[in-house]
Amino acid sequence: MELPDFARPDVAGIVIRTWRTDDQLRAADAAVKTWRSRPWPSDCLTRSVLLGEDGRLVMHYEQWNSHQLGYRLVDATPGCSSEIVIVSFGVSKVARQRRLVDLMRAHVTPGTYLHASTDGAGVVAWTGRDTWSELDELPWVERLSSQRFRPHAALAHSSAATARSA
């Protein structure tokens, strides 16, 4: 199973994008084909594509050595999980984002990676289990999504021409 290397020391920023499509596999394969055939920006380190178990969601997870991007890794609990669940929460203030990260840290399982948005508006967890149901009761937290994914392909900047697909 090809997954991003969350321990990579040169990652300063992360871009996470999801979209819905009627032809999930075709969209994912087209993205990988494009990545393989075109030059990458020099500060883009890795690109991964995951498929939502709903059959319609596609997620791109990109690691960059630029830190003005959408997310930064703020907590890592290494471990192995056969499941990938991406859980996202929104908040209205940076101080609340810090508090939300602290609350989430108390309930992480092995293989959980918490990402804080650089604009202070949310937190995304890459995890094996969604263990944060109690957060739904907090008036200052909005659950945006909780979706299961499976890896499809992962490419690294230096190996884009020879990347492997699942």
C-alpha positions in Angstrom: 0.0 0.0 0.0 1.6 3.3 -1.1 1.1 6.1 1.4 2.7 9.4 1.9 5.8 9.5 4.1 4.5 11.5 7.0 8.0 11.5 8.7 9.6 13.3 5.7 11.7 16.1 7.3 11.6 18.4 4.2 7.8 18.8 4.2 6.7 22.3 5.1 3.2 22.4 3.7 0.5 20.1 2.5 -2.3 20.5 0.0 -5.4 18.4 0.4 -8.1 18.5 -2.2 -11.2 16.3 -2.7 -13.8 16.2 -5.4 -16.8 14.1 -6.5 -17.0 12.5 -9.9 -19.2 10.1 -11.7 -16.1 8.1 -12.9 -13.8 7.9 -9.9 -11.1 5.6 -11.4 -10.9 7.5 -14.7 -10.5 10.8 -12.8 -7.8 9.4 -10.6 -5.9 7.7 -13.4 -6.0 11.0 -15.5 -4.5 12.9 -12.6 -1.7 10.4 -12.2 -1.1 10.4 -16.0 -0.9 14.2 -16.0 1.6 14.2 -13.0 3.8 11.7 -14.8 3.8 13.5 -18.1 4.5 17.1 -17.0 7.3 18.8 -15.1 6.5 19.3 -11.4 7.0 22.6 -9.5 10.4 22.3 -7.9 8.9 22.6 -4.4 6.3 19.8 -4.8 7.8 16.7 -3.2 5.1 14.0 -3.4 1.6 13.5 -4.8 -0.8 10.8 -3.7 -4.3 10.0 -4.9 -6.9 8.1 -2.8 -10.3 6.8 -3.8 -13.3 7.2 -1.5 -15.1 4.1 -0.6 -18.3 5.8 -1.7 -17.2 5.3 -5.4 -17.3 9.0 -6.2 -14.8 10.8 -4.0 -11.2 11.4 -5.2 -8.6 12.9 -2.9 -5.2 14.4 -3.7 -2.7 14.7 -0.9 0.4 16.6 -1.8 3.5 17.3 0.2 5.5 20.5 -0.5 8.6 22.2 0.9 6.7 25.5 0.9 4.9 26.4 4.1 2.4 29.0 2.8 0.1 26.2 1.6 -3.2 24.8 3.0 -2.1 22.6 5.9 0.8 21.7 8.1 1.3 18.5 10.0 0.9 19.3 13.7 0.7 15.8 15.3 1.8 12.4 14.3 1.1 9.1 16.0 2.9 6.6 13.8 1.3 3.2 13.4 -0.2 0.9 10.9 -3.9 0.7 10.0 -5.6 -1.1 7.2 -8.3 1.6 7.2 -7.9 5.2 6.0 -10.5 7.6 7.3 -10.1 11.3 6.6 -12.0 13.4 9.2 -12.3 17.2 8.9 -13.5 19.8 11.3 -14.0 23.5 10.9 -13.6 26.3 13.6 -14.0 30.0 13.5 -10.8 31.2 15.2 -7.2 30.3 15.3 -7.3 29.9 19.1 -10.1 27.5 18.7 -8.1 25.5 16.2 -5.3 25.1 18.7 -7.9 23.9 21.3 -9.4 21.5 18.8 -6.0 20.0 18.0 -5.4 19.5 21.8 -8.8 17.8 22.2 -8.1 15.6 19.2 -4.7 14.5 20.5 -6.4 13.0 23.5 -8.2 10.5 21.3 -5.7 9.5 18.6 -5.1 6.0 17.6 -1.9 4.6 16.0 -1.6 5.8 12.4 -3.2 9.2 13.1 -1.8 12.4 11.5 -3.4 15.7 12.4 -3.2 18.6 10.0 -4.0 22.2 10.9 -5.1 24.6 8.1 -2.7 27.5 7.7 -5.6 29.9 7.9 -6.7 28.7 11.3 -10.1 27.5 10.1 -9.9 23.8 10.5 -8.2 20.5 11.3 -8.0 17.4 9.1 -7.1 14.0 10.5 -5.7 11.1 8.5 -6.5 8.1 10.7 -7.7 4.5 11.0 -10.7 5.3 13.1 -12.9 8.4 13.7 -12.7 8.6 17.5 -14.0 12.2 17.9 -17.8 11.8 18.2 -17.8 13.9 21.4 -16.5 16.9 19.4 -19.9 17.0 17.6 -21.4 18.3 20.8 -19.2 21.4 20.9 -20.9 24.5 19.6 -17.7 26.0 18.2 -16.7 22.9 16.2 -18.3 21.9 12.9 -17.7 18.4 11.5 -17.2 18.9 7.8 -16.7 15.3 6.8 -15.7 11.8 7.7 -14.9 9.6 4.7 -13.2 6.2 4.2 -10.5 6.1 1.4 -8.1 3.6 -0.1 -4.8 4.4 -1.7 -4.6 4.5 -5.5 -1.2 5.9 -6.4 1.7 7.7 -4.9 4.4 9.6 -6.8 7.6 11.3 -5.5 9.2 14.3 -7.3 12.3 12.4 -8.3 10.4 9.3 -9.4 7.4 10.8 -11.1 8.2 9.0 -14.4 8.5 5.6 -12.7 5.8 5.9 -10.0 3.8 2.9 -8.9 0.0 2.6 -9.0 -2.1 0.3 -6.8 
